[in-house]
Amino acid sequence: MRIKVQRFFFGDKYTIGRLYIDEVYQCDTLEDPVRGGPKIPGETAIPAGRYRVSLGFSPHFKRYLPYLHDVPGFTGILIHSGNTPKDTRGCILVGENKVKGQVVNSRYWEMIITDAVRYAEDIEDNIRILIVNIK
């Protein structure tokens, strides 16, 4: 399974992208701003790149969520629900970007993406996410 996030809007307070699974568009994403320089905890998007993904239990959310491994300078990076930049905490929020600077229907899309990763884990062990910045 190949997940791809194509970031295309880079605001001062947030970043918007599109999430694809095996090249099929699924939903939009909301992240913290992409910034050069050192990471600012809870305020900076993760670096573009390729990362391994697996389901991991989140004590904060009390459920299994897609977890990104080996992100330089970051720990605990998940794909999860939320609506505004303050909900990201450095993670990738999923939903529909129908409101400026937000995503809606986020719980629905979290469930879809989590179920896709769960299914993929049953049949393979090489789930990856590619995050790219489109400018």
C-alpha positions in Angstrom: 0.0 0.0 0.0 1.3 3.4 -0.9 -0.1 6.5 0.7 0.8 9.9 -0.7 0.2 13.4 0.7 0.6 16.2 -1.9 0.8 19.5 0.0 -0.2 22.4 -2.2 -1.3 25.3 0.0 1.3 26.7 2.3 -0.1 29.3 4.7 1.4 31.1 7.7 -0.9 29.1 10.1 -1.5 25.8 8.2 -0.8 23.6 5.2 -3.4 21.9 3.0 -2.8 18.8 0.9 -4.5 15.9 -0.7 -4.2 12.3 0.4 -4.1 9.4 -2.1 -4.0 5.6 -1.5 -2.4 3.7 -4.4 -2.8 6.9 -6.6 -6.5 7.2 -5.9 -7.6 10.5 -4.2 -9.2 9.9 -0.8 -9.5 13.2 1.1 -7.8 16.4 2.0 -5.2 17.0 4.7 -4.5 19.7 7.2 -1.1 20.1 8.9 0.9 22.7 10.7 2.9 25.2 8.5 5.9 24.0 6.5 8.9 25.9 7.8 12.5 25.9 7.1 14.9 25.6 10.0 14.5 23.7 13.3 11.3 21.9 14.3 9.0 23.8 16.6 7.0 21.2 18.6 3.3 21.3 17.8 3.8 24.1 15.3 5.8 22.7 12.4 4.8 20.2 9.7 6.9 17.1 9.3 9.6 17.1 6.6 8.6 16.0 3.1 9.8 12.5 2.6 9.0 8.8 2.7 8.1 7.0 5.9 7.0 3.6 7.1 3.4 3.4 8.4 1.8 1.0 10.8 -1.2 1.0 13.2 -0.2 2.0 16.7 -2.3 2.5 19.8 -2.6 6.2 20.8 -3.0 6.6 24.6 -4.2 10.2 23.9 -7.0 9.1 21.4 -7.5 5.7 23.0 -7.6 3.9 19.7 -5.4 2.5 17.0 -4.3 5.1 14.3 -1.8 5.1 11.4 1.6 5.9 12.9 4.5 7.3 10.9 7.9 5.9 11.8 11.4 7.5 11.9 10.3 11.1 11.1 13.5 13.2 11.7 13.1 15.5 14.7 9.5 14.2 15.4 7.9 11.5 17.5 4.3 10.3 17.8 3.2 11.4 14.4 -0.2 10.1 13.5 -2.9 10.4 10.9 -6.0 11.3 12.8 -9.2 13.4 13.0 -9.4 17.1 13.9 -10.7 20.2 12.3 -8.3 23.2 12.8 -4.6 23.8 12.9 -4.6 23.7 16.7 -5.8 20.0 16.5 -2.7 18.9 14.5 0.0 18.8 17.2 2.4 18.1 14.4 0.3 15.3 12.9 -1.7 14.9 9.7 -5.4 15.6 10.0 -7.7 14.1 7.3 -11.1 15.4 6.1 -12.6 17.7 3.5 -11.2 21.2 3.1 -14.6 22.9 2.6 -13.9 25.6 5.2 -10.9 27.9 4.8 -8.1 26.7 7.1 -10.0 23.6 8.3 -11.1 20.1 7.4 -14.6 18.7 8.1 -16.0 15.2 8.2 -12.7 14.3 9.8 -13.8 11.3 11.9 -15.3 9.6 8.8 -12.0 10.0 6.9 -9.9 8.9 9.9 -11.9 5.7 10.0 -11.6 5.1 6.2 -7.8 5.7 6.2 -7.3 3.6 9.4 -9.3 0.7 8.0 -7.3 0.8 4.8 -4.1 0.6 6.8 -5.5 -2.2 8.9 -6.5 -4.2 5.8 -3.1 -3.6 4.2 -1.3 -4.8 7.3 -3.1 -8.1 7.0 -1.8 -8.7 3.5 1.6 -6.9 3.5 4.2 -5.4 5.8 5.6 -2.6 3.6 3.1 0.3 4.0 4.7 3.6 3.1 3.7 7.2 3.0 5.3 9.8 0.6 4.8 13.4 1.5 5.6 15.9 -1.2 5.4 19.7 -1.4 3.9 20.9 -4.7 4.7 24.6 -5.3 
